[in-house]
Amino acid sequence: MTQDIFTTQDGNTITVSALCDGGDQGCGGGLLILMLQAMKRLESGTVLEVRSTDPGVREDLPAWCRMTGNALLAGPEGELGNRYFVRKA
């Protein structure tokens, strides 16, 4: 498993274990399915980077994290504000 290091806008360092790039998909448009497939391959405590340009993800992803017990570490990050970081419960 390849790990990448990302520094958030507030200076926190996050070690990313996997990437889920949903393109322009939102949580209701297939992104959650992609995320669930990626999360299955991760061990508890590791971090999934989620990318999506859909503006609804900004509110939907934190709600999904609360419902599933996963932790949203940071988001939205990056120049386009389309990067989110989720630690698997």
Phi and psi restraints in degrees (value plus and minus 20) as a CYANA .aco file:
   2 THR   PHI    -102.7   -62.7
   2 THR   PSI     118.0   158.0
   3 GLN   PHI    -139.3   -99.3
   3 GLN   PSI     114.8   154.8
   4 ASP   PHI    -135.2   -95.2
   4 ASP   PSI     130.1   170.1
   5 ILE   PHI    -124.5   -84.5
   5 ILE   PSI     112.0   152.0
   6 PHE   PHI    -147.5  -107.5
   6 PHE   PSI     115.2   155.2
   7 THR   PHI    -124.9   -84.9
   7 THR   PSI     102.4   142.4
   8 THR   PHI     -92.7   -52.7
   8 THR   PSI     149.7   189.7
   9 GLN   PHI     -80.6   -40.6
   9 GLN   PSI     -49.0    -9.0
  10 ASP   PHI    -112.8   -72.8
  10 ASP   PSI      -9.7    30.3
  11 GLY   PHI      72.6   112.6
  11 GLY   PSI     -18.7    21.3
  12 ASN   PHI     -96.7   -56.7
  12 ASN   PSI     124.0   164.0
  13 THR   PHI    -121.7   -81.7
  13 THR   PSI     111.1   151.1
  14 ILE   PHI    -144.3  -104.3
  14 ILE   PSI     109.4   149.4
  15 THR   PHI    -112.3   -72.3
  15 THR   PSI      96.7   136.7
  16 VAL   PHI    -116.6   -76.6
  16 VAL   PSI     108.3   148.3
  17 SER   PHI    -116.2   -76.2
  17 SER   PSI     -46.5    -6.5
  18 ALA   PHI    -174.3  -134.3
  18 ALA   PSI     138.3   178.3
  19 LEU   PHI    -141.5  -101.5
  19 LEU   PSI     115.7   155.7
  20 CYS   PHI    -141.8  -101.8
  20 CYS   PSI      84.8   124.8
  21 ASP   PHI    -121.5   -81.5
  21 ASP   PSI      85.9   125.9
  22 GLY   PHI    -111.1   -71.1
  22 GLY   PSI     -18.7    21.3
  23 GLY   PHI      41.5    81.5
  23 GLY   PSI    -141.4  -101.4
  24 ASP   PHI    -120.7   -80.7
  24 ASP   PSI      -7.8    32.2
  25 GLN   PHI     -96.2   -56.2
  25 GLN   PSI     120.6   160.6
  26 GLY   PHI    -118.4   -78.4
  26 GLY   PSI     159.6   199.6
  27 CYS   PHI     -82.0   -42.0
  27 CYS   PSI     -52.6   -12.6
  28 GLY   PHI    -106.3   -66.3
  28 GLY   PSI     -25.8    14.2
  29 GLY   PHI    -131.3   -91.3
  29 GLY   PSI       1.5    41.5
  30 GLY   PHI      97.4   137.4
  30 GLY   PSI     -35.6     4.4
  31 LEU   PHI     -82.0   -42.0
  31 LEU   PSI     -60.8   -20.8
  32 LEU   PHI     -82.1   -42.1
  32 LEU   PSI     -57.5   -17.5
  33 ILE   PHI     -83.6   -43.6
  33 ILE   PSI     -64.2   -24.2
  34 LEU   PHI     -81.7   -41.7
  34 LEU   PSI     -61.8   -21.8
  35 MET   PHI     -84.7   -44.7
  35 MET   PSI     -63.7   -23.7
  36 LEU   PHI     -82.3   -42.3
  36 LEU   PSI     -60.1   -20.1
  37 GLN   PHI     -82.9   -42.9
  37 GLN   PSI     -62.1   -22.1
  38 ALA   PHI     -88.7   -48.7
  38 ALA   PSI     -60.0   -20.0
  39 MET   PHI     -85.7   -45.7
  39 MET   PSI     -52.6   -12.6
  40 LYS   PHI     -78.8   -38.8
  40 LYS   PSI     -52.6   -12.6
  41 ARG   PHI    -104.5   -64.5
  41 ARG   PSI     -27.7    12.3
  42 LEU   PHI    -116.4   -76.4
  42 LEU   PSI     131.9   171.9
  43 GLU   PHI    -106.1   -66.1
  43 GLU   PSI     136.1   176.1
  44 SER   PHI     -77.1   -37.1
  44 SER   PSI     116.5   156.5
  45 GLY   PHI      72.9   112.9
  45 GLY   PSI     -31.3     8.7
  46 THR   PHI    -108.2   -68.2
  46 THR   PSI     146.6   186.6
  47 VAL   PHI    -135.1   -95.1
  47 VAL   PSI     113.8   153.8
  48 LEU   PHI    -126.2   -86.2
  48 LEU   PSI     107.1   147.1
  49 GLU   PHI    -109.9   -69.9
  49 GLU   PSI     107.7   147.7
  50 VAL   PHI    -133.3   -93.3
  50 VAL   PSI     110.0   150.0
  51 ARG   PHI    -141.4  -101.4
  51 ARG   PSI     113.6   153.6
  52 SER   PHI    -181.3  -141.3
  52 SER   PSI     117.9   157.9
  53 THR   PHI    -111.5   -71.5
  53 THR   PSI     -21.9    18.1
  54 ASP   PHI     -88.8   -48.8
  54 ASP   PSI     104.2   144.2
  55 PRO   PHI     -85.4   -45.4
  55 PRO   PSI     -42.8    -2.8
  56 GLY   PHI     -88.6   -48.6
  56 GLY   PSI     -41.3    -1.3
  57 VAL   PHI     -82.9   -42.9
  57 VAL   PSI     -49.0    -9.0
  58 ARG   PHI     -75.4   -35.4
  58 ARG   PSI     -54.8   -14.8
  59 GLU   PHI    -123.3   -83.3
  59 GLU   PSI     -51.9   -11.9
  60 ASP   PHI     -91.5   -51.5
  60 ASP   PSI     -59.7   -19.7
  61 LEU   PHI     -85.9   -45.9
  61 LEU   PSI     -64.6   -24.6
  62 PRO   PHI     -79.8   -39.8
  62 PRO   PSI     -57.5   -17.5
  63 ALA   PHI     -85.1   -45.1
  63 ALA   PSI     -62.5   -22.5
  64 TRP   PHI     -81.7   -41.7
  64 TRP   PSI     -61.9   -21.9
  65 CYS   PHI     -81.8   -41.8
  65 CYS   PSI     -63.0   -23.0
  66 ARG   PHI     -81.4   -41.4
  66 ARG   PSI     -61.2   -21.2
  67 MET   PHI     -90.3   -50.3
  67 MET   PSI     -51.9   -11.9
  68 THR   PHI    -117.7   -77.7
  68 THR   PSI     -31.0     9.0
  69 GLY   PHI      65.8   105.8
  69 GLY   PSI     -19.5    20.5
  70 ASN   PHI     -98.6   -58.6
  70 ASN   PSI     136.9   176.9
  71 ALA   PHI    -126.2   -86.2
  71 ALA   PSI     107.1   147.1
  72 LEU   PHI    -104.7   -64.7
  72 LEU   PSI      90.1   130.1
  73 LEU   PHI    -102.2   -62.2
  73 LEU   PSI     -58.1   -18.1
  74 ALA   PHI    -181.8  -141.8
  74 ALA   PSI     130.6   170.6
  75 GLY   PHI     138.5   178.5
  75 GLY   PSI     132.3   172.3
  76 PRO   PHI     -98.4   -58.4
  76 PRO   PSI     122.4   162.4
  77 GLU   PHI    -144.5  -104.5
  77 GLU   PSI     146.2   186.2
  78 GLY   PHI      73.6   113.6
  78 GLY   PSI     149.0   189.0
  79 GLU   PHI     -78.6   -38.6
  79 GLU   PSI     -58.8   -18.8
  80 LEU   PHI    -114.7   -74.7
  80 LEU   PSI     -22.2    17.8
  81 GLY   PHI      46.4    86.4
  81 GLY   PSI      15.1    55.1
  82 ASN   PHI    -138.4   -98.4
  82 ASN   PSI      -1.6    38.4
  83 ARG   PHI    -136.0   -96.0
  83 ARG   PSI     110.6   150.6
  84 TYR   PHI    -150.3  -110.3
  84 TYR   PSI     131.0   171.0
  85 PHE   PHI    -147.3  -107.3
  85 PHE   PSI     100.7   140.7
  86 VAL   PHI    -140.6  -100.6
  86 VAL   PSI     105.2   145.2
  87 ARG   PHI    -112.5   -72.5
  87 ARG   PSI     106.4   146.4
  88 LYS   PHI     -88.7   -48.7
  88 LYS   PSI     113.1   153.1
